[in-house]
Amino acid sequence: MPLKKIFTVVLALFVAGCAGQQTQELLGSAMVSAPVTEIAGNHSIFIATTRKKSDDPNKVFDGERSATLNYARVNVTVPGLHKTGQIERRSRGKSDDPAKYFMASEVVGYDTQPKFSSALNADIAARGGRVMVFVHGYNTGFDAAVYRLTQIVHDSGYPGTPVLFSWASGARTTDYVYDKESASAARDQLEVTLRMLEQSGARRIDIVAHSLGTWVTMETLRQMAITGDRDLGGK
């Protein structure tokens, strides 16, 4: 297919697939070192989120709504024993062992959009101009969204730059109404993110959306189409 397209990929999962794991800390307290031979991959995930920064630095972002976008980059390692389609997560009380579990090894925050765009654009250029935007679904914590995009990129061998658009899900099965309102509120910020990518030098933008994230994505693309821009300038 031609490069100048937007591919919206809907992950068709059973309803049970909408239920996320209990939210855990993204950063552990004391990571155990592991030989390079026991690490299957290391991935940099760029973040644009409508979540507020968490009071707990290990959680990074929580489920509260922010009035503005926040930006970050997370480096994640994939364990050597990883099985395709799985996210190997540590249980509470277990050591932060990157040879056994998906682990965030570094989080870099950006206090302005220009700083984030500069880092993002450099990565896009280095990877050949292709970008994947992942919009997660209902009942999803920030940590789970980061690890899910990492798993998708790793298992698919995706060659471009991964960007997570994370809206403020409460990450509880009882929070569907809250999540729907958060998803509705995130539409304009997803458009801001896509417009930023349009100006980034990317040649192709792939969109992967799951569950309620599909609704956010389609609503955003619809409102963009109303303005006359159906495909981000042909990307």
C-alpha positions in Angstrom: 0.0 0.0 0.0 1.2 3.6 -0.6 3.0 5.3 2.2 0.8 8.4 2.3 -2.1 6.8 4.2 -3.4 6.6 7.7 -4.1 3.1 8.7 -6.6 2.7 11.6 -6.2 -0.7 13.0 -9.0 -1.9 15.3 -7.9 -4.7 17.6 -10.9 -6.9 17.6 -10.9 -8.5 21.0 -13.5 -10.1 23.2 -15.3 -8.0 25.8 -13.0 -9.5 28.4 -10.1 -8.1 26.6 -11.2 -4.6 27.7 -10.5 -5.4 31.3 -7.0 -4.4 32.3 -4.7 -5.6 35.0 -4.7 -3.9 38.4 -2.6 -0.8 38.1 0.9 -1.2 39.2 3.9 1.1 39.5 5.7 1.7 36.2 9.0 2.2 37.9 10.2 -0.3 40.5 12.1 0.4 43.7 15.3 -1.4 42.9 15.9 -3.0 39.5 18.1 -6.1 39.4 20.8 -6.0 36.7 20.5 -8.7 34.0 23.0 -9.8 31.3 22.4 -8.5 27.8 21.8 -12.1 26.6 18.7 -12.3 28.9 17.1 -9.2 27.4 15.0 -9.7 24.2 14.7 -6.0 23.3 14.9 -2.4 24.4 12.2 0.0 23.2 11.7 3.8 23.5 8.1 4.8 23.8 7.1 8.4 23.3 4.1 9.6 25.4 1.5 12.2 24.9 -1.1 12.0 27.7 -4.1 13.7 29.2 -3.3 12.2 32.5 -2.0 14.2 35.5 1.4 13.5 36.9 1.2 11.2 39.8 2.2 12.1 43.4 3.9 8.7 43.4 7.0 9.1 41.1 7.0 5.4 40.4 3.6 5.6 38.8 4.6 8.6 36.7 1.0 9.4 35.6 -2.2 8.5 37.3 -5.9 8.3 36.2 -6.8 11.9 37.0 -7.5 14.3 34.1 -5.0 17.0 33.1 -6.2 20.2 31.5 -3.2 20.1 29.1 -1.1 17.4 27.4 1.9 16.0 29.3 4.9 14.5 27.4 7.4 11.9 28.2 9.6 9.1 26.9 9.8 5.7 28.5 12.5 3.1 27.8 11.2 -0.4 28.3 13.1 -3.7 28.3 11.5 -7.0 27.2 12.7 -10.2 29.0 14.5 -13.0 27.1 11.8 -15.5 28.2 9.0 -13.4 26.6 6.3 -15.2 24.7 4.6 -13.6 21.7 1.3 -11.9 22.7 2.1 -11.9 26.4 3.2 -9.2 28.8 5.2 -10.7 31.6 4.5 -8.6 34.6 6.0 -8.8 38.0 3.7 -9.4 41.0 3.8 -7.2 44.0 6.6 -8.2 46.3 8.6 -9.8 43.4 12.0 -8.3 42.5 12.3 -6.0 39.5 14.1 -8.5 37.3 14.3 -7.5 33.6 15.4 -11.0 32.7 11.9 -12.2 33.8 9.6 -9.2 33.4 8.8 -6.2 31.2 10.5 -3.3 33.0 10.7 0.5 32.5 14.3 1.3 32.8 14.1 5.1 32.3 11.5 7.8 32.2 12.3 11.2 30.6 9.8 14.1 31.0 9.5 17.0 28.7 8.1 20.2 30.2 7.2 21.8 26.8 5.8 20.6 23.5 8.8 22.0 21.5 11.3 19.9 23.6 9.2 16.8 23.1 8.7 17.5 19.4 12.5 17.9 19.0 13.2 14.5 20.5 10.3 12.9 18.7 11.3 14.3 15.3 14.9 13.1 15.7 13.7 9.6 16.4 11.3 9.6 13.5 14.0 10.8 11.1 16.4 8.1 12.4 13.7 5.4 11.9 12.8 6.2 8.3 9.8 8.5 8.8 7.2 6.0 10.1 5.1 6.4 13.3 2.7 4.2 15.1 0.2 5.9 17.4 -1.5 3.6 20.0 -4.7 4.7 21.7 -5.6 2.3 24.5 -9.0 1.3 25.8 -11.2 1.3 28.8 -9.9 0.2 32.3 -6.2 0.7 31.4 -3.6 2.1 33.7 -0.7 4.1 32.4 1.8 1.3 33.1 -0.4 -1.2 31.3 -0.7 1.0 28.3 3.1 1.5 28.1 3.7 -2.2 28.3 1.0 -3.1 25.8 2.5 -0.8 23.2 5.9 -2.2 23.9 4.6 -5.7 23.4 2.9 -4.8 20.1 6.0 -3.1 18.7 8.3 -5.9 19.9 6.2 -8.8 18.6 5.4 -7.2 15.3 8.9 -6.0 14.6 7.5 -2.5 13.9 10.4 -0.4 12.4 9.1 3.1 13.2 8.7 5.3 16.2 6.0 4.2 18.7 3.9 7.0 20.3 1.4 6.3 23.0 -1.6 8.6 23.3 -2.8 7.8 26.9 -6.1 9.3 28.0 -7.1 9.4 31.6 -8.7 6.0 32.3 -9.5 5.3 35.9 -8.2 1.7 35.4 -11.1 0.1 37.3 -13.9 -2.0 35.9 -16.4 0.2 37.8 -15.1 3.4 36.1 -16.8 3.0 32.7 -18.7 6.3 33.0 -15.6 8.1 34.2 -13.6 6.5 31.4 -16.2 7.5 28.7 -16.1 11.1 29.9 -12.3 11.1 29.9 -12.3 9.6 26.4 -14.7 12.3 25.2 -12.5 15.0 26.8 -9.4 13.6 25.1 -10.5 14.0 21.5 -9.1 17.5 21.0 -5.8 16.5 22.5 -5.5 13.5 20.3 -6.0 15.9 17.4 -3.3 18.1 18.7 -1.0 15.0 18.9 -1.8 14.0 15.3 -1.3 17.5 14.0 2.1 17.6 15.8 3.0 14.3 14.0 1.8 15.8 10.7 4.4 18.5 11.1 7.1 16.1 12.3 8.5 14.9 9.0 6.7 11.6 9.3 6.0 10.0 5.9 3.4 7.5 7.3 1.3 7.5 10.4 -0.2 4.1 11.5 -3.0 4.3 14.2 -3.7 1.3 16.4 -6.7 1.7 18.6 -8.3 -0.7 21.1 -11.7 -0.8 22.8 -12.9 2.7 23.9 -9.7 4.0 22.2 -11.3 3.2 18.9 -14.2 5.5 19.7 -11.8 8.3 20.6 -9.8 7.8 17.4 -12.8 7.7 15.1 -14.4 10.8 16.7 -11.1 12.6 16.4 -10.7 11.6 12.7 -14.3 12.6 12.1 -13.8 16.1 13.5 -10.6 16.5 11.5 -12.4 15.5 8.3 -15.0 18.2 9.0 -12.2 20.7 8.8 -11.3 19.4 5.3 -8.2 17.4 6.4 -9.1 13.7 6.1 -5.6 12.2 6.1 -3.2 14.7 7.8 -2.0 16.0 4.5 -1.7 12.6 2.9 0.1 10.8 5.6 
